[in-house]
Amino acid sequence: MHRLIVLLLAAVDAAIAAAVGIAATLAPLTVLWVLGMGGTAEWGTLWPAGAAVWQLGHLVPLHVTLPGDYLAVAGIDPTAASFVLSLAPLAFAVFTAIFAARSGVRASQADAWVTGVITGAVVFTALAGVIALTSGTAIADVELWQAILMPALVYAVPLCAGAVVTEWREAGSGVIARVRDRVEAAPHGWADVVGLTARGTAVVLAGLIGLGALAFAVALLLRGGEVIALFEAAHVDTLGAVIVTLTQLAYLPTLAIWGMSFVAGPGFAVGVDTAVSPAGTQLGVIPGIPVLGALPESTTPWLLLLALLPIGLGALSGWIVRSRLAAPTLAEPAAAGRDAASDVTRSPALSALLAGSDAHRSFAASPSPEVSGPAGGASDDAADDPIGARLVIALGIAVLSGAGAALLCLLASGSIGPARLAEVGPQPGPVALAVGAEVLVGAAILLLSPRRRSRAGRSDRDRDGAEPAAKPAGEPASEAFAWSPSSAPTEPVELPGAWTPVAHGIRSASDDAAREPDAAPEPEREPAPATGSDDPDDTPTVDLGPRRPKPLPPID
């Protein structure tokens, strides 16, 4: 695809990603302005409010300053008039990241990933700057550099990641393709370290997020009554209930990460000096947000068994990675065309039959593992599946999984108010250590365990505990496949039932007669008279007709 077209498409993708995110915030706010405020609504504040929500969803902290009139009416202490709101509704960031990754994949498939990544990042950064410059308000202020940099990173990092991963997997030329080729040129086993480590890490992180979402869903189901009670205590009308529900839906990815930290063990906090973890729960006064009613008031030590789930994810990733490590192969089959002397067209069934016979002959002619030495197939397995590569993969999966969990916890933590509400969410450090250790245990169980030897590498010692007797020199390795030129037929072989090889299968003459009942039988042909020549090339031949195979060539 032409680079100019890729440039335009990348710019359009960035513009759509920003526009859809802004529209998702402005739509419910517009309904609230129309139905909730009516004629008293100040439409000049609609755009700043929508932009502030969009910026918060893209990890931009908001510096909130409540007006004095509101403090007097609500009875709030003036010392709590200013605070930082930084706990992000990650649904906006997730949508932008997915859209950016898809744009990067398309740019790579168009063979212009650098152009697509640079264009998309520049356009989205410019749009974030325009939003930051036109949405200033005294109530929710932002730092200009944060309002530009954070949304740009939310878009640019997945954009580049999607393009690079696609280049690594599909590109045939370029810098990343050359690096991939160099890595894959390493000895067998080490060539797969990078790809399998990334695959295992993706499995673990996806599983952790899924476990977190499941844990939150179970808590919501068990404590649904508390959630409904908080809804009723808020005394909101239908429109207010809809707005509160939509806001909580925007925080679902954040709550799923909280559930992930709970399953991993360290848990999370809902304020200073609070903790919600399987080991125990310590809560003080929490905000009356309905979804927080799902937090357990107490826990049981049995919940510590939840730590087995991340271990299971590590084992699952280890099993997936181990199954994709290349297995040792048997002897290569004989070269194609062994029976090229026959000009009879082979059917797929006949070709498969002959190929299987050639493979058995090659296997019998090659030295078997029992004869080659005591190491047998075990040495081949060790060479093709080195323990060092598997150890590096296990460590890589554990380290990257811990780092990914720490990044997720960092995104899902922040501040939701003044004083003790300034610390909310999981701590990245403890969660990273817990996830890394648990995943390492599970992955090591599957990756570092000995591989079961293949059938070809099993020796007689595995069956009866005795060493196999050495074969005398010149004797075939297996009597079942022993073959010598003296045993070759010297006369043409007639297949049973006068079978006729055809292009699309093997059928007999009786089948042909059944298919063509009205056809007259073909008369038998008389053999040609002998010429009397002593030249072996002038040996008379017999034309057996189209229904019989030609004679096998003589074996020298």
Secondary structure, DSSP 4 states (H G I P E B T S, - for coil): --HHHHHHHHHHHHHHHHHHHHHHHHHHHHHIIIIIIGGG--GGGHHHHHHHHHHHHTT--EEEE--HHHHHHHT--GGGSEEEE----HHHHHHHHHHHHHHHHHHHHTT-HHHHHHHHHHHHHHHHHHHHHH---SSEE--HHHHHHHHHHHHHHHHHHHHHHHHHHH-SSSHHHHHHHHHHTSSTTGGGHHHHHHHHHHHHHHHHHHHHHHHHHHHHHHTHHHHHHHHHHHT--HHHHHHHHHHHHHTHHHHHHHHHHHHHSS-BEESTT-EEETTEEE-------GGGGGS-S---GGGGGGGHHHHHHHHHHHHHHHHHSPPP--PPPPPTTTTTT--PPPPHHHHHHHHHHHHHHHHHHSPPHHHH-SSHHHHHHHHHS-HHHHHHHHHHHHHHHHHHHHHHHHHT-B-SSSGGGG-EE--HHHHHHHHHHHHHHHHHHHHSSPPPPPGGG--THHHHSSPPPPPPTTS-S-GGG---GGGS-SSPPPPTT-EEEETTEEEEHHHHHHH-TTSPPPPPPPPPPP-----GGG-------TTSPPPPPPP-
